[in-house]
Each structure stands twice: as structure tokens, then as C-alpha cells.
């Protein structure tokens, strides 16, 4: 059952009761439909980034998760009171208390969004501002079409642009000493197959 058109407000409990395959995000009171599914290139880039982070975090305190996973930015356990959640493409959480059975509750340390033509404005403006307000320490915006990654780090309660990285670059992840990612692996020609 889809959300009725007259519905302009949705709690997390109501969302969970929908019992359907359509996924939604709610940001600053606005309901966003997460359908249709991402493209194979988007998924290939996500898979490669997930692999890089997962290998680094194996045996360490932090955990990486790939979409779909609900992230409730406010630290609220009562699902009838949660009125905002997102589904980032990748999320890194270092405080294991934020990882619940069915969702992440609280602000993640690092968030990665992989943009498409239909999500670019939401990822670059709406989510950018919301993640900044929530206190996400590092935010990446990945553009698979142009094979670039823009990196932002939280400084004095605002995101500072740390650089735009291209397919032939290597990114040193600011939050995690010793973690650097070769983007030739992320944007591999054979990654889609």
C-alpha cells in the first residue's frame, strides 16, 4: 500500500506498517520515494566502496553498512516519535550503541551518497544540509557518471569542501588514519559485470 496522496506526515512506525517494497525517506518533514532501484553502475560503485571500507574495518570498532538501511538521525528509540530517517548509500558508524536490530539510531560518523540524475539535488542540497545539521563528521558525494567524489568534513558546525577526486586519484579518508582508497578500483571499467 502506497502512502495516501493526502498524507503529508509520516512517522517511522507508520512507515514500517506499510509492509511493501517501496522505500521512503523523510527529511525535514518532506516524504521522498526511493523508487526505482539504482542502476547497475551505481550499484557497482557502491559495492566497490563497501568492499574498501569493509576490508579496512574488519576487526576494528567501526562498522560500514550499505543501502538499504534506515538511519534515524535523532537519538530516539520510540518509533512512534521518529519523524525523520534517511537511507544513505553507505554509512559508517563507530559507536556500536547506535546500531540497533533494524536501524541505525543517531548520527553516523561518515555518510556516502551516490548521486543519479533523479537524486542529485536532494543529495547535494537537502541531505547535505541535513547531514551538516546532524553533525556527520565526513560526507562524500559520489558521481558515477563523471567518476568523481566530492569530500566534505565538518568544521565549526559546517561542512568544508576538502576536494574533488577523480578516477586516477587516491582519497585519504580524513576520519580514519591509514585508510586511503584508490578510485581506479572504485570506478573500474569491469566493475559493472
C-alpha positions as CSV (number, residue, x, y, z in Angstrom):
1,X,0.0,0.0,0.0
2,X,1.5,3.4,-1.0
3,X,1.2,6.5,1.1
4,X,-2.2,8.1,0.5
5,X,-1.8,11.3,-1.5
6,X,-3.4,13.5,1.2
7,X,-0.7,12.2,3.7
8,X,1.9,14.9,4.3
9,X,3.2,13.5,7.6
10,X,4.6,10.0,8.2
11,X,6.1,8.6,11.4
12,X,8.6,5.8,11.3
13,X,6.0,3.4,12.9
14,X,3.5,4.2,10.1
15,X,6.3,3.6,7.5
16,X,7.1,0.2,9.0
17,X,3.4,-0.7,8.9
18,X,3.2,-0.1,5.1
19,X,4.6,-3.6,4.6
20,X,5.6,-3.1,0.9
21,X,8.6,-3.0,-1.3
22,X,8.5,0.8,-1.8
23,X,11.1,2.6,0.3
24,X,10.7,6.1,1.7
25,X,12.9,8.7,3.3
26,X,11.6,11.6,5.4
27,X,13.8,14.7,5.7
28,X,12.7,17.9,7.3
29,X,9.1,16.8,7.0
30,X,9.3,16.0,3.3
31,X,8.5,12.4,2.1
32,X,10.8,11.1,-0.6
33,X,10.0,7.9,-2.6
34,X,13.2,5.9,-3.0
35,X,12.0,4.0,-6.1
36,X,13.0,2.9,-8.7
37,X,16.1,0.8,-7.9
38,X,19.5,2.3,-8.7
39,X,21.4,1.5,-11.9
40,X,24.0,-1.3,-12.3
41,X,26.8,1.4,-12.4
42,X,25.5,3.0,-9.2
43,X,25.4,-0.5,-7.5
44,X,28.9,-1.4,-8.8
45,X,30.4,1.8,-7.3
46,X,28.6,1.1,-4.1
47,X,29.9,-2.4,-4.0
48,X,33.5,-1.3,-4.6
49,X,33.3,1.4,-1.9
50,X,31.7,-1.1,0.5
51,X,34.5,-3.6,-0.2
52,X,37.2,-1.0,0.5
53,X,35.7,0.2,3.8
54,X,34.7,-3.3,4.9
55,X,38.3,-4.6,4.5
56,X,39.7,-1.7,6.5
57,X,37.2,-2.0,9.3
58,X,37.5,-5.8,9.7
59,X,38.4,-6.4,13.4
60,X,38.0,-2.7,14.3
61,X,35.4,-0.7,16.3
62,X,33.6,0.9,13.3
63,X,31.1,-0.8,11.0
64,X,30.1,0.0,7.4
65,X,26.6,-0.6,6.0
66,X,25.3,-0.3,2.5
67,X,21.8,0.6,1.4
68,X,19.1,-0.1,2.1
69,X,19.4,0.7,5.8
70,X,17.3,3.1,7.8
71,X,19.2,5.8,9.6
72,X,17.2,7.8,12.2
73,X,19.4,10.8,12.8
74,X,17.7,11.8,16.1
75,X,18.6,9.6,19.0
76,X,15.0,8.4,19.6
77,X,14.1,4.7,20.2
78,X,10.3,5.2,20.2
79,X,9.3,4.5,16.6
80,X,6.0,6.4,17.0
81,X,8.0,9.6,17.7
82,X,10.6,9.2,14.9
83,X,9.5,11.6,12.1
84,X,12.7,11.6,10.1
85,X,15.0,9.0,8.6
86,X,17.3,8.6,5.6
87,X,18.7,5.7,3.6
88,X,22.3,6.6,2.6
89,X,24.1,4.5,0.1
90,X,26.9,3.9,2.6
91,X,27.2,4.7,6.3
92,X,30.0,4.3,8.8
93,X,29.1,4.0,12.5
94,X,31.8,3.8,15.2
95,X,29.5,4.0,18.2
96,X,28.2,0.4,18.4
97,X,25.3,1.6,20.7
98,X,23.8,3.3,17.6
99,X,23.4,0.0,15.8
100,X,20.0,-1.4,16.6
101,X,18.4,-4.6,15.4
102,X,16.6,-3.0,12.5
103,X,18.1,0.5,12.1
104,X,20.8,3.0,13.0
105,X,19.8,5.4,15.7
106,X,21.8,8.6,15.9
107,X,24.3,10.5,13.7
108,X,26.8,8.3,11.7
109,X,30.4,9.2,11.5
110,X,30.7,9.1,7.7
111,X,27.9,9.1,5.1
112,X,28.3,8.5,1.3
113,X,25.6,9.3,-1.2
114,X,25.9,8.1,-4.8
115,X,24.0,10.6,-7.0
116,X,21.9,10.0,-10.1
117,X,20.1,12.4,-12.3
118,X,17.0,12.0,-10.1
119,X,18.7,12.3,-6.7
120,X,21.4,14.9,-7.4
121,X,19.5,17.9,-6.0
122,X,18.4,16.0,-2.9
123,X,21.9,14.6,-2.2
124,X,23.7,17.9,-2.9
125,X,21.3,20.3,-1.1
126,X,18.7,18.6,1.1
127,X,20.8,15.8,2.5
128,X,23.9,17.9,2.5
129,X,22.2,20.5,4.8
130,X,20.6,17.8,7.0
131,X,23.8,15.8,7.5
132,X,25.6,19.0,8.3
133,X,23.0,19.9,11.0
134,X,23.1,16.4,12.4
135,X,26.9,16.6,12.9
136,X,28.0,14.0,10.3
137,X,31.8,14.3,10.5
138,X,32.6,13.4,6.9
139,X,30.2,13.4,3.8
140,X,31.0,12.1,0.4
141,X,29.0,12.8,-2.8
142,X,29.9,10.3,-5.5
143,X,29.1,11.0,-9.1
144,X,29.4,7.7,-11.0
145,X,28.7,9.4,-14.4
146,X,31.6,11.7,-14.1
147,X,33.6,9.4,-11.9
148,X,34.2,12.0,-9.2
149,X,33.9,12.2,-5.4
150,X,33.5,15.4,-3.5
151,X,34.6,15.2,0.1
152,X,33.3,17.4,2.9
153,X,34.4,17.4,6.5
154,X,32.6,19.0,9.5
155,X,34.5,22.1,10.8
156,X,32.9,24.6,13.2
157,X,29.4,23.1,12.7
158,X,29.6,23.4,8.9
159,X,30.9,21.3,6.0
160,X,34.2,22.4,4.5
161,X,35.0,21.1,1.0
162,X,38.2,19.1,1.2
163,X,38.4,18.3,-2.5
164,X,37.1,16.8,-5.7
165,X,38.7,13.5,-6.5
166,X,38.8,11.8,-9.9
167,X,39.2,8.2,-11.2
168,X,43.0,8.4,-11.2
169,X,43.2,9.8,-7.6
170,X,43.6,8.3,-4.2
171,X,41.4,9.5,-1.3
172,X,42.8,9.6,2.2
173,X,39.8,9.2,4.4
174,X,40.1,12.0,6.9
175,X,38.4,10.3,9.8
176,X,40.4,7.1,9.7
177,X,44.2,7.2,9.8
178,X,45.8,4.8,7.3
179,X,42.7,4.4,5.1
180,X,43.1,5.5,1.6
181,X,41.1,4.4,-1.4
182,X,42.4,4.1,-5.0
183,X,39.5,5.4,-7.1
184,X,40.7,3.3,-10.1
185,X,39.3,0.4,-8.1
186,X,36.0,2.2,-7.3
187,X,35.4,3.3,-10.9
188,X,36.7,0.2,-12.6
189,X,35.6,-0.4,-16.2
190,X,34.8,-4.1,-15.4
191,X,33.0,-3.3,-12.1
192,X,29.5,-3.4,-13.6
193,X,29.8,-7.0,-14.8
